[in-house]
Amino acid sequence: QVQLVESGGGLVQAGGSLRLSCAASGRTFSSYTMGWFRQAPGKEREFVVTINWSGGTTYYADSVKGRFTISRDNAKNTVYLQMNKLKPEDTATYYCAVRRAGISTWALEYDYWGQGTQVTVSS
């Protein structure tokens, strides 16, 4: 069992920045693929970015490429999402997730999820 706790969400103006964190329990965090997804009201959950166990491989959704950066600190069992140049359309609940295999953009392929953190970008 893996528990994930996201933090760092909040209200920010368009063009601003936020950094989300996701702290994971478990001794094998360093072997997991991590992903960030988001869900806006009335919309399906969508892929944002994923990072492999070492941090050497990442994959971004086109909508966030060049603005968001994922990183991980395996010593701290934490994955981060630096979000810059935020837009109102980035408003959503952001979830981190764990996958006990390689990177994937499919939410159904992730095994554990956090409770989410709200990001609101005002225009």
PATILUM-714412 format. One record per residue: chain; z, x, y of N, C-alpha, C, O in turn. Coordinates in steps of 0.02 Angstrom, whole numbers, plus 32768, in hexadecimal, padded with zeros to 4 digits. Each point is the difference from the previous one (the first is absolute). Example, Ala and Ser with C-alpha at 12.3 -4.5 7.8 and 13.67 -1.06 7.14 Angstrom:
<recs>
+------+------+------+------+------+------+------+------+------+------+------+------+------+
: unit :  n_w :  n_u :  n_v : ca_w : ca_u : ca_v :  c_w :  c_u :  c_v :  o_w :  o_u :  o_v :
+------+------+------+------+------+------+------+------+------+------+------+------+------+
:    A : 8186 : 8294 : 7EE4 : 8000 : 7FD3 : 803B : 8000 : 802D : 803C : 8021 : 8034 : 7FFF :
:    A : 7FBB : 7FBA : 8036 : 8003 : 802A : 803B : 8025 : 7FD9 : 8037 : 8008 : 8019 : 8037 :
+------+------+------+------+------+------+------+------+------+------+------+------+------+
</recs>
This chain:
<recs>
+------+------+------+------+------+------+------+------+------+------+------+------+------+
: unit :  n_w :  n_u :  n_v : ca_w : ca_u : ca_v :  c_w :  c_u :  c_v :  o_w :  o_u :  o_v :
+------+------+------+------+------+------+------+------+------+------+------+------+------+
:    A : 8000 : 802A : 7FC4 : 8000 : 7FD6 : 803C : 8000 : 802C : 803E : 8024 : 8032 : 8004 :
:    A : 7FB4 : 7FBC : 802C : 7FFB : 8024 : 803F : 800F : 7FCF : 8038 : 7FE5 : 7FC9 : 8001 :
:    A : 8045 : 804A : 802D : 800E : 7FD7 : 803B : 7FE3 : 8022 : 803D : 8007 : 803D : 8009 :
:    A : 7FD9 : 7F9B : 8021 : 7FE0 : 8019 : 803C : 801C : 7FDC : 803C : 8007 : 7FC3 : 8000 :
:    A : 8008 : 8063 : 8034 : 801A : 7FE2 : 803E : 7FD8 : 801A : 803B : 8001 : 803C : 800F :
:    A : 7FDB : 7F96 : 8012 : 7FD8 : 8013 : 803A : 802A : 7FF9 : 803F : 802F : 7FD9 : 8003 :
:    A : 7FC0 : 804E : 802F : 8020 : 7FFC : 8041 : 7FD0 : 801A : 8035 : 7FCD : 801F : 7FF0 :
:    A : 8044 : 7FD4 : 804F : 7FD8 : 801B : 8036 : 7FD3 : 7FCE : 8023 : 7FDF : 8011 : 8032 :
:    A : 801F : 7FB2 : 7FB5 : 7FD6 : 7FCF : 8021 : 801E : 7FEA : 8043 : 8038 : 8012 : 8010 :
:    A : 7FA1 : 7FC8 : 8015 : 8018 : 7FE8 : 8041 : 7FC7 : 7FE4 : 802A : 7FC9 : 7FF4 : 7FE8 :
:    A : 8048 : 8003 : 8057 : 7FD0 : 7FE5 : 8031 : 7FE8 : 8039 : 802C : 8028 : 8026 : 801B :
:    A : 7F96 : 7FE0 : 7FEC : 7FE3 : 8035 : 8029 : 7FC3 : 7FE5 : 8024 : 7FDF : 7FD2 : 7FE8 :
:    A : 8013 : 804A : 8051 : 7FC4 : 7FEC : 8025 : 7FC2 : 8020 : 7FE2 : 8004 : 8035 : 7FE0 :
:    A : 7FC5 : 7FAB : 802A : 7FC0 : 801C : 7FE9 : 7FF7 : 8046 : 801C : 800E : 800D : 803A :
:    A : 7FDB : 801F : 7F9A : 7FF8 : 8046 : 8013 : 803C : 802B : 7FEF : 7FFC : 803E : 8002 :
:    A : 803B : 7FA2 : 7FED : 803D : 8024 : 7FF0 : 8001 : 8019 : 7FB8 : 7FD0 : 7FFA : 7FDB :
:    A : 806A : 8022 : 8013 : 8008 : 801E : 7FBE : 8041 : 7FE8 : 7FDF : 8030 : 7FEE : 8022 :
:    A : 7FD0 : 8013 : 7F9D : 803B : 7FF5 : 7FD7 : 7FFC : 802C : 7FC3 : 7FC9 : 8013 : 7FEA :
:    A : 8071 : 7FFF : 7FFB : 8001 : 8023 : 7FC1 : 802A : 7FD9 : 7FCE : 803C : 7FF4 : 800B :
:    A : 7FA5 : 7FF8 : 7FC0 : 8022 : 7FDC : 7FCA : 8018 : 8033 : 7FCC : 7FE0 : 8033 : 7FF4 :
:    A : 8058 : 7FBD : 7FEE : 801B : 8028 : 7FC9 : 800B : 7FD3 : 7FC3 : 800D : 7FC4 : 8007 :
:    A : 7FED : 805A : 7FC0 : 800E : 7FDC : 7FC2 : 8028 : 802F : 7FD3 : 7FE6 : 8032 : 7FE8 :
:    A : 8059 : 7FBD : 800E : 802C : 8028 : 7FD7 : 8002 : 7FE3 : 7FBA : 8009 : 7FC4 : 7FF6 :
:    A : 7FEF : 8068 : 7FD8 : 7FFD : 7FEA : 7FBB : 803A : 801B : 7FD9 : 8017 : 8038 : 800B :
:    A : 8001 : 7FA0 : 7FC6 : 8032 : 8017 : 7FD1 : 7FDD : 801B : 7FC2 : 7FC5 : 7FF4 : 7FF7 :
:    A : 805F : 8030 : 7FE1 : 7FE2 : 8018 : 7FC2 : 7FF2 : 804A : 8001 : 7FEE : 801D : 8034 :
:    A : 801B : 8002 : 7F92 : 7FF9 : 8048 : 7FFC : 7FB7 : 8016 : 7FFA : 7FF2 : 803C : 8008 :
:    A : 7FE1 : 7F96 : 7FEA : 7FBB : 8013 : 7FF5 : 7FD2 : 7FEE : 8039 : 7FC4 : 7FF7 : 7FF7 :
:    A : 8058 : 8001 : 8045 : 7FD8 : 7FEE : 803B : 7FC6 : 802F : 8008 : 7FC9 : 7FEA : 8011 :
:    A : 8041 : 8056 : 7FE3 : 7FCC : 8031 : 800D : 7FC4 : 7FF8 : 7FD2 : 7FCC : 801F : 800B :
:    A : 803A : 7FB9 : 7FC1 : 7FC8 : 7FF6 : 7FD3 : 7FDA : 7FC0 : 800F : 7FCE : 7FF1 : 7FDE :
:    A : 8048 : 7FE8 : 8053 : 7FE2 : 7FBF : 800E : 7FCA : 8003 : 8036 : 8004 : 8028 : 802F :
:    A : 7FCA : 7FAF : 7FC9 : 7FD3 : 7FF0 : 8037 : 8024 : 7FCD : 802C : 8022 : 7FD3 : 7FE8 :
:    A : 7FD7 : 8035 : 8059 : 801E : 7FD1 : 8030 : 7FC8 : 7FDF : 8028 : 7FCC : 801E : 800E :
:    A : 8040 : 7FA4 : 8005 : 7FD0 : 7FDD : 8028 : 8021 : 7FD7 : 8036 : 803A : 7FEB : 7FF9 :
:    A : 7FA1 : 8009 : 803C : 8015 : 7FD0 : 8034 : 7FCD : 7FC8 : 8002 : 7FC3 : 800A : 7FFF :
:    A : 8057 : 7FBA : 8003 : 7FD8 : 7FC3 : 8007 : 801C : 7FD8 : 8039 : 8038 : 800D : 8017 :
:    A : 7FA2 : 7FC2 : 8001 : 8019 : 7FD5 : 8035 : 7FE8 : 7FBA : 7FF6 : 7FCC : 7FF3 : 7FE0 :
:    A : 805A : 7FDE : 803B : 7FEE : 7FBA : 7FFA : 8010 : 7FDD : 8041 : 803A : 7FFE : 8016 :
:    A : 7F93 : 7FE5 : 8008 : 8008 : 7FD9 : 803C : 8008 : 7FB6 : 7FED : 7FEB : 7FEC : 7FCA :
:    A : 8034 : 7FEC : 8061 : 800A : 7FBA : 7FF0 : 7FBE : 7FDD : 7FF1 : 7FD0 : 8006 : 8025 :
:    A : 802E : 7FD6 : 7FA4 : 7FC5 : 7FDB : 7FED : 7FC9 : 8029 : 7FE1 : 7FCA : 7FE6 : 7FF2 :
:    A : 8043 : 805B : 8003 : 7FCE : 802C : 7FE4 : 8018 : 801F : 7FBF : 803C : 8001 : 7FF2 :
:    A : 7F95 : 8019 : 7FE8 : 8012 : 8022 : 7FC2 : 801B : 8045 : 800F : 7FF2 : 801E : 8034 :
:    A : 8035 : 7FFB : 7F9C : 8019 : 8045 : 8007 : 7FC4 : 802F : 7FFC : 7FD5 : 7FF9 : 7FD5 :
:    A : 802A : 8038 : 8057 : 7FC8 : 802E : 8001 : 8017 : 8049 : 7FFD : 8036 : 8012 : 8018 :
:    A : 7FA1 : 8015 : 7FCA : 800D : 8047 : 7FF7 : 7FFC : 8023 : 8044 : 7FD5 : 7FF1 : 8029 :
:    A : 8058 : 803F : 7FE1 : 7FFF : 8029 : 803D : 7FF1 : 8049 : 7FEF : 7FD0 : 801D : 801A :
:    A : 8059 : 8000 : 7FB9 : 7FF7 : 8047 : 7FF1 : 8027 : 8010 : 7FC0 : 8031 : 7FDE : 7FF0 :
:    A : 7FB9 : 8056 : 7FED : 8024 : 8017 : 7FC5 : 8001 : 804C : 7FFF : 7FD6 : 8021 : 801E :
:    A : 805C : 7FFA : 7FBF : 8008 : 8048 : 7FFB : 8016 : 8011 : 7FB9 : 8029 : 7FDE : 7FE3 :
:    A : 7FBB : 8058 : 8002 : 8011 : 8011 : 7FBC : 8043 : 8024 : 7FFD : 8021 : 800B : 8033 :
:    A : 7FF3 : 8009 : 7F91 : 8044 : 801A : 7FF6 : 800D : 803F : 8028 : 8039 : 800A : 8017 :
:    A : 7F96 : 801F : 7FF3 : 800A : 8040 : 8022 : 7FF3 : 7FFC : 804B : 8013 : 802D : 8026 :
:    A : 7FCE : 7F9C : 7FEF : 7FEC : 7FFB : 8046 : 7FBC : 801F : 800D : 7FE8 : 7FFF : 8039 :
:    A : 7FF9 : 801B : 7F94 : 7FC1 : 8022 : 8009 : 7FC4 : 7FD2 : 8004 : 7FCA : 8015 : 8015 :
:    A : 803F : 7FAD : 7FD6 : 7FC9 : 7FD0 : 8002 : 8018 : 7FC1 : 8023 : 8033 : 7FE3 : 7FEF :
:    A : 7FA6 : 8008 : 8042 : 800F : 7FC2 : 8024 : 7FC0 : 7FD8 : 8006 : 7FC9 : 801A : 7FFC :
:    A : 8040 : 7FA5 : 800F : 7FC6 : 7FD5 : 800A : 8016 : 7FC9 : 8030 : 8033 : 7FDF : 7FF6 :
:    A : 7FA4 : 8017 : 803F : 8010 : 7FD1 : 8035 : 7FCF : 7FC6 : 8001 : 7FC5 : 8007 : 7FF0 :
:    A : 8054 : 7FBF : 8023 : 7FD4 : 7FC9 : 8010 : 7FD9 : 8012 : 803F : 801A : 8022 : 802C :
:    A : 7FA9 : 7FC7 : 7FD9 : 7FD6 : 8010 : 803A : 8020 : 7FE9 : 8041 : 7FF8 : 801F : 8034 :
:    A : 802D : 7FAB : 7FC8 : 801D : 7FE2 : 803D : 8036 : 802B : 801F : 8011 : 7FF7 : 803A :
:    A : 800B : 8038 : 7FA0 : 8036 : 802A : 801B : 7FEE : 8049 : 8001 : 8027 : 8029 : 8019 :
:    A : 7FA1 : 7FE9 : 7FCC : 7FEC : 8046 : 7FFB : 7FFC : 801F : 8046 : 7FE3 : 7FE2 : 802E :
:    A : 803B : 8058 : 7FDA : 8001 : 8021 : 8041 : 8039 : 7FEC : 802C : 800D : 8020 : 8034 :
:    A : 8017 : 7FAB : 7FBA : 8039 : 7FE9 : 8028 : 8042 : 8006 : 7FDA : 8034 : 800E : 801D :
:    A : 7FCA : 7FE7 : 7FA2 : 803C : 8003 : 7FD6 : 7FFF : 803F : 7FD6 : 7FCB : 8019 : 7FEC :
:    A : 8071 : 8001 : 8006 : 8006 : 803B : 7FD5 : 803A : 7FF6 : 7FD0 : 8038 : 7FF1 : 8014 :
:    A : 7FB9 : 8017 : 7FAD : 8034 : 7FFB : 7FCC : 8017 : 8046 : 7FED : 7FD8 : 802F : 7FFF :
:    A : 8067 : 7FD7 : 7FF2 : 801B : 8040 : 7FE8 : 803C : 7FF0 : 7FD3 : 801A : 7FC8 : 7FFF :
:    A : 7FFB : 806A : 7FDC : 803A : 7FF6 : 7FD4 : 802A : 803E : 7FFE : 7FE8 : 8038 : 8007 :
:    A : 8058 : 7FBE : 7FEE : 8030 : 8036 : 7FF7 : 8023 : 7FF3 : 7FBE : 802F : 7FD9 : 7FFC :
:    A : 7FBA : 8049 : 7FD0 : 801C : 7FF3 : 7FBE : 8049 : 8016 : 7FFA : 8025 : 7FE5 : 7FD7 :
:    A : 7FEF : 804A : 8051 : 8046 : 8015 : 7FFF : 802E : 7FC9 : 801B : 803B : 7FFC : 7FED :
:    A : 7FAA : 7FDA : 803E : 8027 : 7FC9 : 801D : 7FEE : 7FBD : 7FE2 : 801A : 7FCC : 8015 :
:    A : 7FBA : 8034 : 7FB9 : 7FEB : 7FC0 : 7FE1 : 7FE7 : 7FCF : 8033 : 8010 : 7FC4 : 7FFD :
:    A : 7FCA : 8053 : 8032 : 7FEB : 7FD5 : 8038 : 7FB5 : 800A : 800E : 7FE6 : 8038 : 7FFE :
:    A : 7FFA : 7F90 : 8011 : 7FBC : 8002 : 8017 : 7FFE : 7FE3 : 8047 : 8026 : 7FD2 : 8010 :
:    A : 7FAE : 8049 : 8019 : 7FFD : 7FEC : 8046 : 7FBA : 7FE5 : 8011 : 7FCE : 8012 : 7FE1 :
:    A : 8031 : 7FC3 : 8051 : 7FC1 : 7FE9 : 801B : 8003 : 8005 : 804C : 8022 : 7FD7 : 8020 :
:    A : 7FBC : 805A : 7FFB : 7FFC : 8009 : 8048 : 7FC6 : 7FD5 : 8019 : 7FC7 : 800A : 7FEB :
:    A : 8048 : 7FC9 : 8041 : 7FCD : 7FD2 : 8019 : 7FF7 : 800B : 804B : 802E : 7FF5 : 8027 :
:    A : 7F97 : 8021 : 7FEC : 7FF0 : 800D : 8046 : 7FCA : 7FD1 : 8018 : 7FDD : 7FE0 : 7FD8 :
:    A : 801C : 801B : 8069 : 7FCC : 7FD6 : 801E : 8001 : 7FBA : 7FE1 : 7FCC : 7FE6 : 7FEC :
:    A : 806E : 7FFD : 8011 : 8008 : 7FBF : 7FDF : 7FDA : 7FC9 : 8026 : 7FFB : 8002 : 803D :
:    A : 7FEC : 7FCF : 7F9D : 7FDA : 7FC8 : 801A : 8022 : 7FBF : 7FED : 8026 : 7FFE : 7FCF :
:    A : 7FCF : 7FCD : 8056 : 801E : 7FC0 : 7FEE : 7FEE : 7FEB : 7FB8 : 8029 : 7FDF : 7FDF :
:    A : 7F9D : 8032 : 800A : 7FED : 7FEE : 7FBC : 8025 : 8027 : 7FCA : 7FF9 : 7FF2 : 7FC5 :
:    A : 802F : 8040 : 804F : 802B : 8023 : 7FD1 : 8041 : 7FDA : 7FF3 : 8027 : 8013 : 7FD5 :
:    A : 7FE4 : 7FB8 : 8051 : 803C : 7FD8 : 7FF6 : 8003 : 7FE3 : 7FBA : 7FD2 : 7FDE : 7FEA :
:    A : 8064 : 8031 : 7FF3 : 8008 : 7FEA : 7FBB : 8044 : 8016 : 7FE6 : 8024 : 8026 : 8021 :
:    A : 7FED : 7FC2 : 7FA4 : 8037 : 801D : 7FDB : 7FE4 : 8038 : 7FD5 : 7FD0 : 7FF7 : 7FDB :
:    A : 804F : 8042 : 802A : 7FE8 : 803C : 7FDC : 802D : 800D : 7FC4 : 803D : 8001 : 8005 :
:    A : 7FA2 : 8009 : 7FC2 : 8023 : 800A : 7FC1 : 7FEE : 8044 : 7FE3 : 7FC5 : 8014 : 8002 :
:    A : 806B : 800F : 7FE3 : 7FF0 : 803B : 7FD9 : 8006 : 7FED : 7FB6 : 8024 : 7FD3 : 7FED :
:    A : 7FB8 : 8053 : 7FEB : 7FFC : 7FF1 : 7FB9 : 7FF8 : 8040 : 7FD8 : 7FE9 : 8033 : 801A :
:    A : 802B : 7FC9 : 7FA6 : 7FFE : 8039 : 7FD3 : 7FD1 : 7FF1 : 7FC6 : 7FFD : 7FC8 : 7FE6 :
:    A : 7FDE : 806B : 8007 : 7FD5 : 7FFA : 7FC5 : 800A : 803D : 7FD4 : 7FFF : 8038 : 8018 :
:    A : 800C : 7FBB : 7FA8 : 800D : 8037 : 7FD0 : 7FC0 : 801A : 7FE3 : 7FFA : 800B : 7FC3 :
:    A : 7FD4 : 7FFE : 8069 : 7FBF : 801A : 7FEB : 7FDE : 8019 : 803F : 8021 : 8009 : 8033 :
:    A : 7F9D : 8003 : 7FC9 : 7FDC : 801B : 8039 : 7FF8 : 7FCE : 8038 : 8015 : 7FC7 : 7FFB :
:    A : 7FCC : 8051 : 803B : 7FFA : 7FD5 : 803C : 7FD5 : 7FC3 : 7FF1 : 7FD4 : 8001 : 7FD6 :
:    A : 803C : 7FCA : 804D : 7FDC : 7FC1 : 7FF8 : 8006 : 7FD9 : 8041 : 8031 : 8005 : 8024 :
:    A : 7F9C : 7FD3 : 7FEA : 8001 : 7FD4 : 803A : 8011 : 7FB8 : 7FEC : 8003 : 7FD4 : 802B :
:    A : 8009 : 8020 : 7F95 : 800D : 7FBC : 7FE7 : 804A : 7FF2 : 7FFC : 8024 : 8023 : 7FDC :
:    A : 7FF3 : 7FAB : 8047 : 8046 : 7FEF : 8000 : 801B : 7FF1 : 7FBA : 8039 : 8011 : 7FF0 :
:    A : 7F9E : 7FCF : 7FE8 : 8017 : 7FEC : 7FBD : 800E : 803C : 7FD3 : 8020 : 7FF9 : 7FCC :
:    A : 7FC7 : 8041 : 8047 : 800B : 803C : 7FD7 : 803F : 8026 : 8012 : 800E : 8034 : 7FE3 :
:    A : 8018 : 7FB3 : 804D : 803E : 801F : 8013 : 803A : 7FDE : 7FDC : 8000 : 7FC4 : 7FF5 :
:    A : 8031 : 8065 : 7FFA : 8035 : 7FE8 : 7FD3 : 803E : 7FE7 : 8024 : 8020 : 7FD1 : 7FE8 :
:    A : 7FF2 : 804D : 804F : 803C : 7FED : 8025 : 7FF0 : 7FFA : 804A : 7FD6 : 8024 : 801B :
:    A : 804E : 7FAE : 8005 : 7FF3 : 7FF2 : 8047 : 8041 : 7FFE : 8027 : 8035 : 7FEE : 7FE5 :
:    A : 7FC6 : 8026 : 805B : 8038 : 7FF6 : 802D : 8001 : 7FBA : 801C : 7FD5 : 7FD7 : 7FF0 :
:    A : 805C : 801D : 803B : 8008 : 7FBD : 801C : 7FD6 : 7FF5 : 803E : 7FF8 : 7FC8 : 8018 :
:    A : 7FED : 806E : 8003 : 7FD5 : 7FFB : 803A : 8024 : 800B : 8042 : 803C : 7FF5 : 8006 :
:    A : 7F9E : 8022 : 802B : 8019 : 8008 : 8044 : 7FCC : 7FE5 : 8031 : 7FC4 : 800D : 7FF8 :
:    A : 8052 : 7FCF : 8039 : 7FD3 : 7FDD : 802D : 7FE9 : 802F : 8038 : 8028 : 8023 : 801F :
:    A : 7F97 : 7FDD : 7FED : 7FE2 : 8024 : 8038 : 7FDC : 7FCD : 802B : 7FD5 : 7FDB : 7FE8 :
:    A : 803C : 8023 : 8057 : 7FE0 : 7FD2 : 802F : 7FE5 : 8028 : 803A : 8024 : 8025 : 8021 :
:    A : 7F9C : 7FD2 : 7FEC : 7FDE : 8024 : 8036 : 7FEA : 7FCD : 8034 : 7FD7 : 7FD4 : 7FF1 :
:    A : 8043 : 8033 : 804A : 7FEF : 7FD1 : 8036 : 7FC6 : 801B : 8028 : 7FF7 : 803C : 8008 :
:    A : 7FE2 : 7F95 : 8012 : 7FC4 : 8013 : 8026 : 8011 : 8008 : 804A : 7FD4 : 8010 : 8028 :
+------+------+------+------+------+------+------+------+------+------+------+------+------+
</recs>
